[in-house]
Amino acid sequence: MVSSISEKTQRPRLPEWLRRPLPTQHTFAQTRGLLKTLNLHTVCESAKCPNHWECWSKGTASFMIAGDRCTRACGFCAISTQKPLPLDQEEPERVAEAAAVMGLRHVVITAVARDDLQDGGAAHFQRTIEAIRSRNPKMVIEVLTPDFLLKEDAVDAVLAARPEIFNHNLETVQRLSPKVRSRATHERSLALLAMVRERADYRVYTKSGLMLGLGETEEELISSMRALREVDCDILTLGQYLQPTLKHLPVESFISPETFEHYGRIAESMGFVHVASGPMVRSSYHADAFNAFAEAEEAPSDP
């Protein structure tokens, strides 16, 4: 079932399945205090993720490096579009310290688009991964990167640090991409995921995500999922788009949990090795749920 919004109210009332209780856990406040002390940004706060209180309450977070000013102005994203500040060269060590203090097993590193930099911030990703590895070699590291304008050297720099998961979001279907994504394109995102697969000299899992409720049809969604499988994308996330502010794209429809389950089954039938599909799913929400699968896949089979 898809709940369409016939009257274009700017902030439609959320269906019951999208309402969340306010945070009360002590760990939430501890995590916020730690991030503030270390002067770190999270995509949880900057992108107004509806799940960040839950993740923080469990002592997990997705770190956003390279500042909190983006060079692009996507129609869905709440991150500020401004001229970026110079990179903070001490940030990688602070991220590593926070991940160590929080006792993470799976850490997500993302960044704003930095088209002002020759490498798009790729070397900063590399240094951050290496700093985390120096403290905890066994930590699973996932990166969620911009498209780096398809620069091979940038992709190589990130892969040199050997993250276990390389994530880049398709965000929406091909028809809607021009109005949803600033400068990014459907084709470039697919090409980036293909490039990662081609240039990696180790087993890296590739991942991508799509937002639903922007006006896509089921046929268009399935087409985009097939396109991801054609570039051998391993992991897929499907979640409900929510309008972060009145200045951003409106929600065209609310997708029911049952419909998300339906789409998830279709994705699994296509051969994705891990699928997360639900109204509250975001690219890094419950990211560590993949760890159990990966460990099972790598374990020796019984004779």
C-alpha positions as CSV (number, residue, x, y, z in Angstrom):
1,M,0.0,0.0,0.0
2,V,1.2,3.5,-0.9
3,S,-0.3,6.4,1.0
4,S,-0.5,9.2,-1.5
5,I,-0.6,12.9,-0.5
6,S,-3.3,14.5,-2.6
7,E,-3.2,17.9,-1.1
8,K,0.3,19.4,-1.2
9,T,0.5,20.4,2.4
10,Q,4.1,21.4,3.1
11,R,4.5,19.2,6.1
12,P,2.1,16.2,5.8
13,R,1.1,14.4,9.0
14,L,3.3,11.3,9.5
15,P,1.6,7.9,9.4
16,E,1.7,5.9,12.6
17,W,4.6,3.7,11.4
18,L,6.9,6.7,11.1
19,R,6.4,8.2,14.5
20,R,9.2,7.7,17.0
21,P,9.4,8.3,20.8
22,L,11.8,10.9,22.2
23,P,15.1,9.8,23.5
24,T,15.5,9.1,27.2
25,Q,18.6,6.9,27.4
26,H,21.6,8.1,29.3
27,T,23.9,6.7,26.5
28,F,22.4,9.2,24.1
29,A,23.5,12.2,26.1
30,Q,26.9,10.6,26.6
31,T,27.5,10.1,22.9
32,R,26.4,13.7,22.1
33,G,28.7,15.0,24.8
34,L,31.7,12.9,23.4
35,L,31.1,14.2,19.9
36,K,30.9,17.8,21.0
37,T,34.0,17.5,23.1
38,L,36.0,16.1,20.2
39,N,34.5,18.6,17.8
40,L,33.1,15.9,15.4
41,H,30.2,16.0,13.0
42,T,27.8,13.2,12.4
43,V,25.6,12.8,9.4
44,C,23.0,11.7,12.0
45,E,22.6,15.4,13.1
46,S,23.6,17.3,10.0
47,A,21.2,15.4,7.8
48,K,18.5,15.3,10.4
49,C,18.3,11.5,10.5
50,P,15.1,10.4,12.4
51,N,17.0,7.4,13.9
52,H,20.0,9.2,15.4
53,W,18.7,9.1,18.9
54,E,18.3,5.3,18.7
55,C,21.7,4.7,17.2
56,W,23.4,7.0,19.8
57,S,21.5,5.3,22.6
58,K,23.2,2.1,21.5
59,G,26.6,3.8,21.3
60,T,26.9,3.9,17.5
61,A,27.3,6.8,15.1
62,S,28.1,7.6,11.5
63,F,30.9,10.1,11.4
64,M,30.9,12.9,8.8
65,I,34.3,14.1,7.9
66,A,35.7,16.9,5.8
67,G,33.5,19.5,7.5
68,D,29.8,20.2,7.5
69,R,29.6,22.4,4.4
70,C,28.8,20.8,1.1
71,T,29.6,22.0,-2.4
72,R,26.3,20.6,-3.7
73,A,22.7,21.5,-3.0
74,C,20.6,18.3,-3.3
75,G,16.9,18.7,-3.1
76,F,16.5,16.1,-0.3
77,C,19.5,16.9,1.9
78,A,19.5,19.1,5.0
79,I,23.3,19.5,5.1
80,S,24.3,23.2,4.6
81,T,25.6,24.3,1.1
82,Q,28.4,26.8,1.6
83,K,32.0,27.4,0.7
84,P,33.8,24.7,2.6
85,L,36.5,25.4,5.2
86,P,40.0,23.9,4.9
87,L,40.3,20.3,5.9
88,D,41.0,19.7,9.6
89,Q,44.2,17.6,9.5
90,E,43.6,16.4,13.1
91,E,40.1,15.2,12.5
92,P,41.1,11.6,11.5
93,E,42.7,11.0,14.9
94,R,39.7,12.4,16.7
95,V,37.3,10.2,14.8
96,A,39.5,7.2,15.7
97,E,39.5,8.2,19.4
98,A,35.7,8.5,19.4
99,A,35.3,5.1,17.7
100,A,37.6,3.6,20.3
101,V,35.9,5.2,23.3
102,M,32.5,4.1,22.0
103,G,33.7,0.6,21.6
104,L,32.3,0.2,18.1
105,R,32.6,-3.0,16.1
106,H,31.3,-1.3,12.9
107,V,32.0,2.3,12.1
108,V,30.6,4.3,9.2
109,I,32.6,7.2,7.7
110,T,30.9,9.6,5.3
111,A,31.5,13.1,4.1
112,V,30.0,16.1,2.4
113,A,30.8,16.5,-1.3
114,R,34.1,18.4,-1.6
115,D,34.2,19.3,-5.3
116,D,36.6,22.2,-4.3
117,L,39.3,19.6,-3.6
118,Q,41.3,18.0,-6.3
119,D,40.7,14.5,-4.9
120,G,37.2,15.3,-3.6
121,G,38.4,14.5,-0.1
122,A,39.5,10.9,-0.8
123,A,42.9,11.2,1.0
124,H,41.0,12.5,4.0
125,F,38.9,9.3,3.9
126,Q,42.1,7.3,3.6
127,R,43.8,8.9,6.6
128,T,40.6,8.5,8.7
129,I,40.4,4.8,7.9
130,E,44.0,4.3,8.7
131,A,43.7,6.1,12.0
132,I,40.8,3.9,13.1
133,R,42.7,0.8,12.0
134,S,45.7,1.8,14.1
135,R,43.6,1.6,17.2
136,N,41.4,-1.3,16.3
137,P,42.5,-3.5,13.4
138,K,39.4,-5.7,13.7
139,M,36.8,-3.0,13.4
140,V,34.6,-3.2,10.3
141,I,34.8,0.0,8.4
142,E,32.2,1.2,6.0
143,V,32.6,4.3,3.9
144,L,29.8,6.3,2.3
145,T,31.4,8.5,-0.3
146,P,30.4,11.1,-2.8
147,D,31.0,10.2,-6.5
148,F,34.5,11.9,-6.6
149,L,33.5,13.0,-10.1
150,L,34.6,9.5,-11.2
151,K,38.3,10.2,-10.6
152,E,40.2,6.9,-10.5
153,D,43.0,8.3,-8.2
154,A,40.3,9.2,-5.6
155,V,38.7,5.8,-5.7
156,D,42.2,4.2,-5.5
157,A,43.1,6.3,-2.4
158,V,40.0,5.1,-0.5
159,L,40.5,1.5,-1.5
160,A,44.2,1.7,-0.5
161,A,42.9,1.8,3.1
162,R,40.9,-1.3,2.5
163,P,37.4,-0.5,4.0
164,E,35.2,-3.6,4.2
165,I,32.2,-1.8,2.7
166,F,32.2,0.9,0.0
167,N,28.9,2.6,-0.1
168,H,27.6,5.2,-2.6
169,N,23.9,5.9,-2.8
170,L,21.9,6.0,-6.0
171,E,19.3,7.9,-3.9
172,T,16.4,7.8,-6.4
173,V,15.3,6.4,-9.7
174,Q,16.7,7.7,-13.0
175,R,13.8,9.9,-14.0
176,L,13.8,11.8,-10.7
177,S,17.6,12.1,-10.3
178,P,17.9,15.5,-12.0
179,K,15.6,17.2,-9.5
180,V,16.7,15.2,-6.5
181,R,20.5,15.3,-6.8
182,S,22.7,18.3,-7.4
183,R,25.4,17.6,-10.1
184,A,25.3,13.9,-9.4
185,T,23.7,11.6,-12.0
186,H,22.2,8.1,-12.0
187,E,24.8,7.0,-14.6
188,R,27.8,8.4,-12.7
189,S,26.7,6.7,-9.5
190,L,26.4,3.4,-11.2
191,A,29.8,3.9,-12.9
192,L,31.4,4.7,-9.5
193,L,30.2,1.4,-8.0
194,A,31.4,-0.4,-11.1
195,M,34.8,1.3,-10.8
196,V,35.2,0.3,-7.2
197,R,34.5,-3.4,-8.1
198,E,37.0,-3.2,-11.0
199,R,39.8,-1.5,-9.2
200,A,39.7,-3.2,-5.8
201,D,42.4,-5.9,-5.3
202,Y,40.5,-7.5,-2.4
203,R,37.0,-8.6,-1.5
204,V,35.2,-5.3,-0.8
205,Y,31.4,-5.3,-0.5
206,T,29.7,-2.5,-2.5
207,K,26.5,-1.0,-1.2
208,S,23.9,1.6,-2.3
209,G,20.6,3.0,-1.2
210,L,17.4,4.5,-2.6
211,M,14.8,6.8,-1.0
212,L,11.2,6.0,-1.6
213,G,8.2,8.4,-1.6
214,L,9.6,10.9,-4.1
215,G,7.2,10.0,-6.9
216,E,8.9,6.9,-8.3
217,T,6.9,4.0,-9.7
218,E,7.4,0.3,-8.8
219,E,8.6,-0.3,-12.3
220,E,11.2,2.5,-12.0
221,L,12.4,1.2,-8.7
222,I,12.9,-2.3,-10.0
223,S,14.8,-0.9,-13.0
224,S,17.2,0.9,-10.7
225,M,17.6,-2.2,-8.5
226,R,18.4,-4.2,-11.6
227,A,20.9,-1.5,-12.7
228,L,22.7,-1.9,-9.3
229,R,22.9,-5.6,-9.7
230,E,24.3,-5.2,-13.2
231,V,27.3,-3.4,-11.6
232,D,27.5,-6.2,-9.0
233,C,26.3,-4.2,-6.1
234,D,26.1,-6.4,-3.0
235,I,24.1,-4.6,-0.4
236,L,20.9,-2.5,-0.8
237,T,19.0,-0.2,1.5
238,L,15.5,1.1,0.8
239,G,13.9,3.7,3.1
240,Q,11.2,6.4,3.2
241,Y,12.1,9.9,2.2
242,L,11.2,12.5,4.8
243,Q,11.2,16.2,4.0
244,P,13.9,17.7,6.4
245,T,12.7,21.3,6.1
246,L,10.1,23.3,4.2
247,K,12.8,24.3,1.7
248,H,13.4,20.7,0.5
249,L,11.5,18.5,-1.8
250,P,8.0,17.5,-0.6
251,V,7.1,13.9,0.2
252,E,4.9,12.6,-2.6
253,S,3.8,9.4,-0.8
254,F,4.3,7.4,2.3
255,I,5.2,3.8,1.6
256,S,3.7,1.2,4.0
257,P,5.8,-1.3,5.8
258,E,4.1,-4.1,3.8
259,T,5.2,-2.5,0.5
260,F,8.7,-2.2,1.8
261,E,8.7,-5.9,2.6
262,H,7.5,-6.6,-0.9
263,Y,10.3,-4.5,-2.4
264,G,12.8,-6.2,-0.1
265,R,11.7,-9.6,-1.3
266,I,12.1,-8.5,-5.0
267,A,15.6,-7.2,-4.2
268,E,16.6,-10.5,-2.5
269,S,15.4,-12.4,-5.5
270,M,17.7,-10.4,-7.7
271,G,20.8,-11.6,-5.8
272,F,21.7,-8.8,-3.4
273,V,23.5,-10.5,-0.5
274,H,22.0,-8.3,2.1
275,V,18.9,-6.1,1.9
276,A,17.5,-3.7,4.5
277,S,14.0,-2.4,3.4
278,G,11.7,-0.5,5.7
279,P,10.2,3.0,6.3
280,M,12.9,4.0,8.9
281,V,15.8,2.4,7.1
282,R,18.6,4.8,6.2
283,S,21.9,4.1,4.5
284,S,23.8,3.5,7.8
285,Y,20.9,2.5,10.1
286,H,21.7,-0.8,11.8
287,A,24.7,-1.0,9.5
288,D,26.3,-3.5,11.8
289,A,23.5,-6.0,11.0
290,F,25.6,-6.9,8.0
291,N,28.5,-8.1,10.2
292,A,26.7,-11.3,11.1
293,F,26.2,-12.1,7.4
294,A,29.8,-11.4,6.5
295,E,31.1,-13.5,9.4
296,A,28.8,-16.4,8.4
297,E,29.9,-16.1,4.7
298,E,33.6,-16.2,5.7
299,A,33.3,-19.1,8.2
300,P,34.4,-22.5,6.9
301,S,31.5,-24.8,6.1
302,D,31.0,-28.0,7.9
303,P,32.6,-31.1,6.3
